């Protein structure tokens, strides 16, 4: 099933591009997103966190269904064909590439932009936070907006 911004109309969207075999940036960011969602309390229903893979070769729907809920059950994990992922990524200010690395699983890893993006209930870009921004800082910003 193809998902579009219309599927999340009326809700704020926290969007992060990453991959399940990421050793540090992705699990850290998803942990921060989970902390933000918990911190929102009743307002969490106004926010949809979305994790979009940049590694569709390994990140199948089954792999995402196993990985994403480890952080927060409300995070939606999205994958697609390499062409769909490339087309989606072109609408965001992100970069990603496959990096051959003998020690990594399947012989490669992914280099990628590590920003967390916020979109308003009309799917308009609202803000982004660089990797390392604390959940407390993101939560304080979100609470002012919603």
Secondary structure, DSSP 8 states (H G I E B T S, - for coil): ----GGGGTTSEEEEEEE-TT-SSHHHHHHHHHHHHHHHHGGGGGGEEEEEEES-TTT--HHHHHHHGGGT-TT-EEE---HHHHHHHHTTTT--EEEEE-TTSGGGEEEEE---EEEE-TTS-EEEEE-TT--HHHHHHHHHHH-
